[in-house]
Amino acid sequence: MTAIGTATLMGKADLHIHTRYGDGMATVPDLLRYVDQRGDLDVIAVTEHDTLRAADEARELHARGGYHFELVCGMEVTTLDGHLLALWIDEPVPSFRRMEETLTAIHKQGGLAIVPHPLSWLTRSVSARVIDRIAATRNDGVGFDGIEEYNLSPAGRVTSARARKLNRERFHLAAVGCSDAHFLQSIGSAHTLFDGRSAADLRRALEAKATAGEPGQAPRMSQLGYRNIAVQQWRGMMATPRNMGWAPTIRSFIFSHAPHRPQISPAEPPPPPEADPR
């Protein structure tokens, strides 16, 4: 737990959930129904790989469904520097771009950018080097708004402890907890605590770095079913190619390993010399 503590943090959110539009196992209606029946989450975000279709369907259903939680629309963008959660967005963010360009696109439409499963080698993830590179950037709109200190997916668990340590000692980004759920039973297994109950309260807390990530209990493999896990793993390998196409996906793997030199804003030119008064 962060130094913020949880005594006054009342709201509970899960900002990283997948559906059958990508590599999740649940339909959007089933997801919304499950969260509503579960009853302990105040805010969720639907964040499918490289598409806003899941979030758009969720927004339409949520608007007419009378649900007891609030919804944030988002997507998990595949950048050349790792996955990135784009939250509070209305338009799709282009995939397969460098992190600087992706962050600019998210912030241009008023969204927030969260680093998911940081440092993980089990999926495309943002490295400590990339986080440091972005922190050294002085361009407006190029910056992370938060980082998952807890992610209870297999990819997230392997590096969560190191990510928490680095964030608290070096990165100093808003801390969140997310389930990265691909099964209904995993939703809320890690979550974000914040002061308030609404999505607007959550956003204010993130911008003020006044959130805390908290782990819960992930379901056991036997509860999910081994066949279901195998199917989900296959869907995971197909998610980005299915939404973006095989050729662009393969090219993105190649380009992601190419040397990258961040663009530096040119310094202002020196003033012209004063005219000789003689």
NUDO-920315 format. One record per residue (C-alpha): x, z, y; residue number from 0. Coordinates in Angstrom, 1 decimal. Layout:
! NUDO-920315
<node><east>X</east><up>Z</up><north>Y</north><num>NUM</num></node>
...
! end
This chain:
! NUDO-920315
<node><east>0.0</east><up>0.0</up><north>0.0</north><num>0</num></node>
<node><east>1.2</east><up>-0.8</up><north>3.5</north><num>1</num></node>
<node><east>1.9</east><up>1.7</up><north>6.2</north><num>2</num></node>
<node><east>-1.5</east><up>0.8</up><north>7.7</north><num>3</num></node>
<node><east>-3.2</east><up>2.9</up><north>5.0</north><num>4</num></node>
<node><east>-6.8</east><up>2.5</up><north>3.8</north><num>5</num></node>
<node><east>-8.6</east><up>5.5</up><north>5.3</north><num>6</num></node>
<node><east>-10.3</east><up>3.4</up><north>8.0</north><num>7</num></node>
<node><east>-10.2</east><up>0.1</up><north>6.2</north><num>8</num></node>
<node><east>-13.8</east><up>-0.4</up><north>5.0</north><num>9</num></node>
<node><east>-14.2</east><up>-4.1</up><north>4.4</north><num>10</num></node>
<node><east>-13.1</east><up>-5.8</up><north>1.2</north><num>11</num></node>
<node><east>-12.3</east><up>-9.5</up><north>0.8</north><num>12</num></node>
<node><east>-11.0</east><up>-12.0</up><north>-1.7</north><num>13</num></node>
<node><east>-9.6</east><up>-15.0</up><north>0.0</north><num>14</num></node>
<node><east>-8.3</east><up>-17.2</up><north>-2.9</north><num>15</num></node>
<node><east>-10.9</east><up>-18.4</up><north>-5.4</north><num>16</num></node>
<node><east>-11.1</east><up>-21.6</up><north>-7.4</north><num>17</num></node>
<node><east>-14.0</east><up>-23.7</up><north>-8.9</north><num>18</num></node>
<node><east>-14.6</east><up>-26.6</up><north>-11.2</north><num>19</num></node>
<node><east>-13.8</east><up>-28.9</up><north>-8.3</north><num>20</num></node>
<node><east>-10.2</east><up>-28.1</up><north>-9.2</north><num>21</num></node>
<node><east>-8.7</east><up>-25.9</up><north>-11.8</north><num>22</num></node>
<node><east>-11.3</east><up>-23.1</up><north>-11.9</north><num>23</num></node>
<node><east>-13.9</east><up>-22.7</up><north>-14.7</north><num>24</num></node>
<node><east>-17.0</east><up>-21.8</up><north>-12.7</north><num>25</num></node>
<node><east>-19.4</east><up>-24.0</up><north>-10.7</north><num>26</num></node>
<node><east>-20.0</east><up>-23.1</up><north>-7.0</north><num>27</num></node>
<node><east>-23.5</east><up>-21.8</up><north>-7.6</north><num>28</num></node>
<node><east>-22.3</east><up>-19.6</up><north>-10.4</north><num>29</num></node>
<node><east>-19.5</east><up>-18.3</up><north>-8.3</north><num>30</num></node>
<node><east>-21.8</east><up>-17.4</up><north>-5.4</north><num>31</num></node>
<node><east>-24.3</east><up>-15.8</up><north>-7.7</north><num>32</num></node>
<node><east>-21.6</east><up>-13.8</up><north>-9.5</north><num>33</num></node>
<node><east>-20.1</east><up>-12.4</up><north>-6.3</north><num>34</num></node>
<node><east>-23.6</east><up>-11.5</up><north>-5.0</north><num>35</num></node>
<node><east>-24.5</east><up>-9.6</up><north>-8.2</north><num>36</num></node>
<node><east>-21.1</east><up>-7.9</up><north>-8.3</north><num>37</num></node>
<node><east>-21.9</east><up>-6.5</up><north>-4.8</north><num>38</num></node>
<node><east>-18.5</east><up>-5.0</up><north>-3.8</north><num>39</num></node>
<node><east>-17.0</east><up>-7.9</up><north>-1.8</north><num>40</num></node>
<node><east>-17.9</east><up>-8.3</up><north>1.9</north><num>41</num></node>
<node><east>-16.1</east><up>-11.7</up><north>2.4</north><num>42</num></node>
<node><east>-14.9</east><up>-14.4</up><north>0.1</north><num>43</num></node>
<node><east>-13.1</east><up>-17.7</up><north>0.6</north><num>44</num></node>
<node><east>-13.5</east><up>-20.7</up><north>-1.6</north><num>45</num></node>
<node><east>-10.1</east><up>-22.5</up><north>-1.7</north><num>46</num></node>
<node><east>-9.8</east><up>-25.4</up><north>-4.0</north><num>47</num></node>
<node><east>-6.7</east><up>-27.5</up><north>-4.5</north><num>48</num></node>
<node><east>-6.4</east><up>-30.4</up><north>-2.0</north><num>49</num></node>
<node><east>-10.1</east><up>-30.8</up><north>-1.3</north><num>50</num></node>
<node><east>-12.8</east><up>-29.2</up><north>0.9</north><num>51</num></node>
<node><east>-15.6</east><up>-30.3</up><north>-1.4</north><num>52</num></node>
<node><east>-16.0</east><up>-26.9</up><north>-3.1</north><num>53</num></node>
<node><east>-16.0</east><up>-25.0</up><north>0.2</north><num>54</num></node>
<node><east>-18.5</east><up>-27.5</up><north>1.7</north><num>55</num></node>
<node><east>-20.9</east><up>-27.0</up><north>-1.2</north><num>56</num></node>
<node><east>-20.4</east><up>-23.3</up><north>-1.0</north><num>57</num></node>
<node><east>-21.2</east><up>-23.4</up><north>2.8</north><num>58</num></node>
<node><east>-24.4</east><up>-25.3</up><north>2.2</north><num>59</num></node>
<node><east>-25.6</east><up>-23.0</up><north>-0.6</north><num>60</num></node>
<node><east>-24.6</east><up>-19.9</up><north>1.3</north><num>61</num></node>
<node><east>-26.5</east><up>-20.9</up><north>4.4</north><num>62</num></node>
<node><east>-29.8</east><up>-21.0</up><north>2.5</north><num>63</num></node>
<node><east>-29.2</east><up>-18.5</up><north>-0.2</north><num>64</num></node>
<node><east>-29.6</east><up>-15.1</up><north>1.5</north><num>65</num></node>
<node><east>-26.4</east><up>-13.8</up><north>0.0</north><num>66</num></node>
<node><east>-25.1</east><up>-10.3</up><north>0.8</north><num>67</num></node>
<node><east>-21.5</east><up>-11.3</up><north>1.6</north><num>68</num></node>
<node><east>-19.9</east><up>-13.7</up><north>4.1</north><num>69</num></node>
<node><east>-18.1</east><up>-16.9</up><north>3.3</north><num>70</num></node>
<node><east>-14.9</east><up>-18.5</up><north>4.7</north><num>71</num></node>
<node><east>-14.3</east><up>-22.2</up><north>4.1</north><num>72</num></node>
<node><east>-10.9</east><up>-23.2</up><north>3.0</north><num>73</num></node>
<node><east>-8.6</east><up>-25.1</up><north>0.7</north><num>74</num></node>
<node><east>-5.3</east><up>-24.7</up><north>-1.0</north><num>75</num></node>
<node><east>-3.1</east><up>-27.4</up><north>0.4</north><num>76</num></node>
<node><east>-0.2</east><up>-28.8</up><north>-1.6</north><num>77</num></node>
<node><east>2.7</east><up>-29.2</up><north>0.9</north><num>78</num></node>
<node><east>6.2</east><up>-30.5</up><north>0.1</north><num>79</num></node>
<node><east>7.3</east><up>-26.9</up><north>0.5</north><num>80</num></node>
<node><east>4.7</east><up>-25.2</up><north>-1.7</north><num>81</num></node>
<node><east>1.0</east><up>-24.3</up><north>-1.8</north><num>82</num></node>
<node><east>-0.6</east><up>-23.0</up><north>1.4</north><num>83</num></node>
<node><east>-4.1</east><up>-21.5</up><north>2.0</north><num>84</num></node>
<node><east>-5.9</east><up>-23.0</up><north>4.9</north><num>85</num></node>
<node><east>-8.8</east><up>-20.7</up><north>6.0</north><num>86</num></node>
<node><east>-11.5</east><up>-21.1</up><north>8.6</north><num>87</num></node>
<node><east>-11.3</east><up>-24.9</up><north>8.6</north><num>88</num></node>
<node><east>-14.0</east><up>-27.5</up><north>8.9</north><num>89</num></node>
<node><east>-12.0</east><up>-30.7</up><north>8.1</north><num>90</num></node>
<node><east>-9.6</east><up>-31.3</up><north>5.1</north><num>91</num></node>
<node><east>-5.9</east><up>-30.8</up><north>5.8</north><num>92</num></node>
<node><east>-3.6</east><up>-33.6</up><north>4.6</north><num>93</num></node>
<node><east>-1.6</east><up>-32.8</up><north>1.5</north><num>94</num></node>
<node><east>2.0</east><up>-33.7</up><north>0.6</north><num>95</num></node>
<node><east>3.4</east><up>-33.1</up><north>4.1</north><num>96</num></node>
<node><east>6.1</east><up>-30.8</up><north>5.2</north><num>97</num></node>
<node><east>5.2</east><up>-27.2</up><north>6.0</north><num>98</num></node>
<node><east>5.6</east><up>-27.6</up><north>9.8</north><num>99</num></node>
<node><east>3.2</east><up>-30.5</up><north>9.9</north><num>100</num></node>
<node><east>0.7</east><up>-28.7</up><north>7.7</north><num>101</num></node>
<node><east>0.7</east><up>-25.5</up><north>9.8</north><num>102</num></node>
<node><east>0.2</east><up>-27.5</up><north>12.9</north><num>103</num></node>
<node><east>-2.8</east><up>-29.3</up><north>11.4</north><num>104</num></node>
<node><east>-4.4</east><up>-26.0</up><north>10.3</north><num>105</num></node>
<node><east>-3.9</east><up>-24.3</up><north>13.6</north><num>106</num></node>
<node><east>-5.1</east><up>-27.4</up><north>15.5</north><num>107</num></node>
<node><east>-8.6</east><up>-26.9</up><north>14.1</north><num>108</num></node>
<node><east>-8.6</east><up>-23.2</up><north>14.6</north><num>109</num></node>
<node><east>-7.7</east><up>-22.2</up><north>11.1</north><num>110</num></node>
<node><east>-5.4</east><up>-19.5</up><north>9.7</north><num>111</num></node>
<node><east>-2.5</east><up>-20.2</up><north>7.2</north><num>112</num></node>
<node><east>-1.8</east><up>-17.7</up><north>4.3</north><num>113</num></node>
<node><east>1.1</east><up>-18.0</up><north>1.9</north><num>114</num></node>
<node><east>-0.3</east><up>-17.8</up><north>-1.7</north><num>115</num></node>
<node><east>1.7</east><up>-16.5</up><north>-4.8</north><num>116</num></node>
<node><east>4.9</east><up>-16.5</up><north>-2.7</north><num>117</num></node>
<node><east>8.3</east><up>-17.1</up><north>-4.3</north><num>118</num></node>
<node><east>6.7</east><up>-17.9</up><north>-7.7</north><num>119</num></node>
<node><east>8.5</east><up>-20.3</up><north>-10.0</north><num>120</num></node>
<node><east>5.4</east><up>-20.9</up><north>-12.2</north><num>121</num></node>
<node><east>3.6</east><up>-23.1</up><north>-9.7</north><num>122</num></node>
<node><east>4.4</east><up>-24.8</up><north>-6.4</north><num>123</num></node>
<node><east>5.2</east><up>-21.9</up><north>-4.1</north><num>124</num></node>
<node><east>6.7</east><up>-21.2</up><north>-0.7</north><num>125</num></node>
<node><east>10.2</east><up>-19.9</up><north>-1.0</north><num>126</num></node>
<node><east>11.9</east><up>-17.2</up><north>1.1</north><num>127</num></node>
<node><east>14.1</east><up>-19.9</up><north>2.6</north><num>128</num></node>
<node><east>11.0</east><up>-21.8</up><north>3.8</north><num>129</num></node>
<node><east>9.5</east><up>-18.6</up><north>5.3</north><num>130</num></node>
<node><east>12.7</east><up>-17.9</up><north>7.1</north><num>131</num></node>
<node><east>12.8</east><up>-21.6</up><north>8.3</north><num>132</num></node>
<node><east>9.3</east><up>-21.3</up><north>9.7</north><num>133</num></node>
<node><east>10.1</east><up>-18.0</up><north>11.3</north><num>134</num></node>
<node><east>13.0</east><up>-19.6</up><north>13.2</north><num>135</num></node>
<node><east>10.8</east><up>-22.4</up><north>14.5</north><num>136</num></node>
<node><east>9.8</east><up>-22.1</up><north>18.2</north><num>137</num></node>
<node><east>7.1</east><up>-24.8</up><north>18.2</north><num>138</num></node>
<node><east>3.6</east><up>-23.8</up><north>19.0</north><num>139</num></node>
<node><east>1.2</east><up>-23.7</up><north>16.0</north><num>140</num></node>
<node><east>4.1</east><up>-23.5</up><north>13.5</north><num>141</num></node>
<node><east>3.8</east><up>-20.1</up><north>11.9</north><num>142</num></node>
<node><east>2.2</east><up>-18.3</up><north>9.0</north><num>143</num></node>
<node><east>-0.7</east><up>-15.9</up><north>9.6</north><num>144</num></node>
<node><east>-0.4</east><up>-13.9</up><north>6.4</north><num>145</num></node>
<node><east>1.1</east><up>-13.6</up><north>2.9</north><num>146</num></node>
<node><east>-0.3</east><up>-12.5</up><north>-0.4</north><num>147</num></node>
<node><east>1.4</east><up>-9.2</up><north>-1.2</north><num>148</num></node>
<node><east>-0.8</east><up>-9.0</up><north>-4.3</north><num>149</num></node>
<node><east>-1.9</east><up>-11.9</up><north>-6.4</north><num>150</num></node>
<node><east>-3.0</east><up>-11.1</up><north>-9.9</north><num>151</num></node>
<node><east>-2.9</east><up>-14.6</up><north>-11.4</north><num>152</num></node>
<node><east>0.0</east><up>-15.1</up><north>-13.9</north><num>153</num></node>
<node><east>1.9</east><up>-17.1</up><north>-11.3</north><num>154</num></node>
<node><east>1.4</east><up>-14.4</up><north>-8.7</north><num>155</num></node>
<node><east>2.2</east><up>-11.4</up><north>-10.7</north><num>156</num></node>
<node><east>5.8</east><up>-12.4</up><north>-11.6</north><num>157</num></node>
<node><east>7.0</east><up>-12.3</up><north>-8.0</north><num>158</num></node>
<node><east>4.5</east><up>-10.0</up><north>-6.2</north><num>159</num></node>
<node><east>6.8</east><up>-7.0</up><north>-6.1</north><num>160</num></node>
<node><east>9.6</east><up>-9.0</up><north>-4.5</north><num>161</num></node>
<node><east>7.2</east><up>-10.6</up><north>-2.1</north><num>162</num></node>
<node><east>5.9</east><up>-7.2</up><north>-0.9</north><num>163</num></node>
<node><east>9.4</east><up>-5.9</up><north>-0.4</north><num>164</num></node>
<node><east>10.5</east><up>-9.0</up><north>1.6</north><num>165</num></node>
<node><east>7.4</east><up>-9.0</up><north>3.7</north><num>166</num></node>
<node><east>7.7</east><up>-5.3</up><north>4.6</north><num>167</num></node>
<node><east>11.4</east><up>-5.5</up><north>5.3</north><num>168</num></node>
<node><east>11.8</east><up>-9.0</up><north>6.8</north><num>169</num></node>
<node><east>8.8</east><up>-11.3</up><north>7.2</north><num>170</num></node>
<node><east>6.3</east><up>-8.9</up><north>8.7</north><num>171</num></node>
<node><east>3.3</east><up>-11.1</up><north>8.1</north><num>172</num></node>
<node><east>-0.3</east><up>-9.8</up><north>7.7</north><num>173</num></node>
<node><east>-0.6</east><up>-8.5</up><north>4.2</north><num>174</num></node>
<node><east>-3.4</east><up>-9.7</up><north>1.9</north><num>175</num></node>
<node><east>-4.4</east><up>-9.3</up><north>-1.7</north><num>176</num></node>
<node><east>-6.1</east><up>-12.1</up><north>-3.5</north><num>177</num></node>
<node><east>-7.3</east><up>-12.7</up><north>-7.0</north><num>178</num></node>
<node><east>-6.4</east><up>-16.5</up><north>-7.2</north><num>179</num></node>
<node><east>-9.4</east><up>-16.4</up><north>-9.6</north><num>180</num></node>
<node><east>-9.9</east><up>-19.3</up><north>-12.0</north><num>181</num></node>
<node><east>-12.5</east><up>-17.3</up><north>-14.0</north><num>182</num></node>
<node><east>-15.5</east><up>-15.4</up><north>-12.7</north><num>183</num></node>
<node><east>-14.2</east><up>-12.2</up><north>-14.3</north><num>184</num></node>
<node><east>-11.0</east><up>-12.4</up><north>-12.2</north><num>185</num></node>
<node><east>-12.7</east><up>-12.4</up><north>-8.8</north><num>186</num></node>
<node><east>-11.7</east><up>-9.4</up><north>-6.8</north><num>187</num></node>
<node><east>-9.0</east><up>-8.3</up><north>-9.1</north><num>188</num></node>
<node><east>-6.8</east><up>-8.1</up><north>-6.0</north><num>189</num></node>
<node><east>-8.4</east><up>-8.0</up><north>-2.6</north><num>190</num></node>
<node><east>-7.8</east><up>-7.5</up><north>1.1</north><num>191</num></node>
<node><east>-8.9</east><up>-4.4</up><north>3.0</north><num>192</num></node>
<node><east>-9.8</east><up>-4.5</up><north>6.7</north><num>193</num></node>
<node><east>-11.7</east><up>-2.6</up><north>9.3</north><num>194</num></node>
<node><east>-15.2</east><up>-4.0</up><north>9.5</north><num>195</num></node>
<node><east>-17.5</east><up>-5.9</up><north>7.2</north><num>196</num></node>
<node><east>-17.8</east><up>-9.5</up><north>8.5</north><num>197</num></node>
<node><east>-15.6</east><up>-12.6</up><north>8.4</north><num>198</num></node>
<node><east>-15.1</east><up>-12.3</up><north>12.1</north><num>199</num></node>
<node><east>-13.8</east><up>-8.7</up><north>11.6</north><num>200</num></node>
<node><east>-11.5</east><up>-9.9</up><north>8.9</north><num>201</num></node>
<node><east>-10.1</east><up>-12.7</up><north>11.1</north><num>202</num></node>
<node><east>-9.4</east><up>-10.2</up><north>13.9</north><num>203</num></node>
<node><east>-7.7</east><up>-7.9</up><north>11.5</north><num>204</num></node>
<node><east>-5.5</east><up>-10.7</up><north>10.2</north><num>205</num></node>
<node><east>-4.5</east><up>-11.8</up><north>13.7</north><num>206</num></node>
<node><east>-3.7</east><up>-8.2</up><north>14.5</north><num>207</num></node>
<node><east>-1.7</east><up>-7.7</up><north>11.3</north><num>208</num></node>
<node><east>-4.1</east><up>-4.8</up><north>10.5</north><num>209</num></node>
<node><east>-5.0</east><up>-5.7</up><north>6.9</north><num>210</num></node>
<node><east>-3.8</east><up>-4.3</up><north>3.6</north><num>211</num></node>
<node><east>-3.5</east><up>-5.9</up><north>0.2</north><num>212</num></node>
<node><east>-4.7</east><up>-3.8</up><north>-2.8</north><num>213</num></node>
<node><east>-4.5</east><up>-4.6</up><north>-6.6</north><num>214</num></node>
<node><east>-7.3</east><up>-4.0</up><north>-8.9</north><num>215</num></node>
<node><east>-7.6</east><up>-4.7</up><north>-12.7</north><num>216</num></node>
<node><east>-7.2</east><up>-8.3</up><north>-14.0</north><num>217</num></node>
<node><east>-9.2</east><up>-9.1</up><north>-17.1</north><num>218</num></node>
<node><east>-7.4</east><up>-9.2</up><north>-20.4</north><num>219</num></node>
<node><east>-6.8</east><up>-12.5</up><north>-22.1</north><num>220</num></node>
<node><east>-9.1</east><up>-11.5</up><north>-25.0</north><num>221</num></node>
<node><east>-11.9</east><up>-11.0</up><north>-22.5</north><num>222</num></node>
<node><east>-11.5</east><up>-14.5</up><north>-21.1</north><num>223</num></node>
<node><east>-11.1</east><up>-16.1</up><north>-24.4</north><num>224</num></node>
<node><east>-8.0</east><up>-17.9</up><north>-25.6</north><num>225</num></node>
<node><east>-9.7</east><up>-21.3</up><north>-25.8</north><num>226</num></node>
<node><east>-11.0</east><up>-20.9</up><north>-22.3</north><num>227</num></node>
<node><east>-7.5</east><up>-20.1</up><north>-21.1</north><num>228</num></node>
<node><east>-6.1</east><up>-23.2</up><north>-22.8</north><num>229</num></node>
<node><east>-8.8</east><up>-25.4</up><north>-21.2</north><num>230</num></node>
<node><east>-8.1</east><up>-23.8</up><north>-17.8</north><num>231</num></node>
<node><east>-4.3</east><up>-24.4</up><north>-18.1</north><num>232</num></node>
<node><east>-5.0</east><up>-28.1</up><north>-18.8</north><num>233</num></node>
<node><east>-7.3</east><up>-28.3</up><north>-15.8</north><num>234</num></node>
<node><east>-4.6</east><up>-26.7</up><north>-13.7</north><num>235</num></node>
<node><east>-2.1</east><up>-29.4</up><north>-14.6</north><num>236</num></node>
<node><east>-4.8</east><up>-32.1</up><north>-13.7</north><num>237</num></node>
<node><east>-6.2</east><up>-30.5</up><north>-10.5</north><num>238</num></node>
<node><east>-3.9</east><up>-32.1</up><north>-7.9</north><num>239</num></node>
<node><east>-3.6</east><up>-35.5</up><north>-9.6</north><num>240</num></node>
<node><east>-7.4</east><up>-35.6</up><north>-10.0</north><num>241</num></node>
<node><east>-8.0</east><up>-34.9</up><north>-6.3</north><num>242</num></node>
<node><east>-5.0</east><up>-36.8</up><north>-4.9</north><num>243</num></node>
<node><east>-4.1</east><up>-39.4</up><north>-7.5</north><num>244</num></node>
<node><east>-1.2</east><up>-39.6</up><north>-9.9</north><num>245</num></node>
<node><east>1.2</east><up>-41.8</up><north>-7.9</north><num>246</num></node>
<node><east>1.0</east><up>-39.6</up><north>-4.7</north><num>247</num></node>
<node><east>1.4</east><up>-36.5</up><north>-6.8</north><num>248</num></node>
<node><east>4.5</east><up>-37.8</up><north>-8.6</north><num>249</num></node>
<node><east>6.0</east><up>-39.0</up><north>-5.3</north><num>250</num></node>
<node><east>5.4</east><up>-35.6</up><north>-3.8</north><num>251</num></node>
<node><east>7.5</east><up>-33.9</up><north>-6.5</north><num>252</num></node>
<node><east>10.3</east><up>-36.3</up><north>-5.7</north><num>253</num></node>
<node><east>10.1</east><up>-35.9</up><north>-1.9</north><num>254</num></node>
<node><east>9.8</east><up>-32.1</up><north>-2.2</north><num>255</num></node>
<node><east>13.4</east><up>-32.0</up><north>-3.6</north><num>256</num></node>
<node><east>14.8</east><up>-34.2</up><north>-0.9</north><num>257</num></node>
<node><east>17.0</east><up>-32.6</up><north>1.8</north><num>258</num></node>
<node><east>14.9</east><up>-31.6</up><north>4.8</north><num>259</num></node>
<node><east>16.1</east><up>-31.2</up><north>8.3</north><num>260</num></node>
<node><east>13.4</east><up>-29.5</up><north>10.5</north><num>261</num></node>
<node><east>12.7</east><up>-31.3</up><north>13.7</north><num>262</num></node>
<node><east>13.9</east><up>-29.4</up><north>16.7</north><num>263</num></node>
<node><east>12.2</east><up>-29.7</up><north>20.1</north><num>264</num></node>
<node><east>14.6</east><up>-31.4</up><north>22.5</north><num>265</num></node>
<node><east>15.9</east><up>-29.3</up><north>25.2</north><num>266</num></node>
<node><east>14.9</east><up>-30.1</up><north>28.8</north><num>267</num></node>
<node><east>17.2</east><up>-32.6</up><north>30.4</north><num>268</num></node>
<node><east>19.5</east><up>-31.2</up><north>33.1</north><num>269</num></node>
<node><east>18.3</east><up>-31.7</up><north>36.7</north><num>270</num></node>
<node><east>19.8</east><up>-34.8</up><north>38.4</north><num>271</num></node>
<node><east>22.8</east><up>-34.1</up><north>40.7</north><num>272</num></node>
<node><east>22.0</east><up>-33.5</up><north>44.3</north><num>273</num></node>
<node><east>22.7</east><up>-36.5</up><north>46.6</north><num>274</num></node>
<node><east>25.9</east><up>-36.3</up><north>48.6</north><num>275</num></node>
<node><east>24.8</east><up>-35.5</up><north>52.2</north><num>276</num></node>
<node><east>27.7</east><up>-37.5</up><north>53.7</north><num>277</num></node>
! end
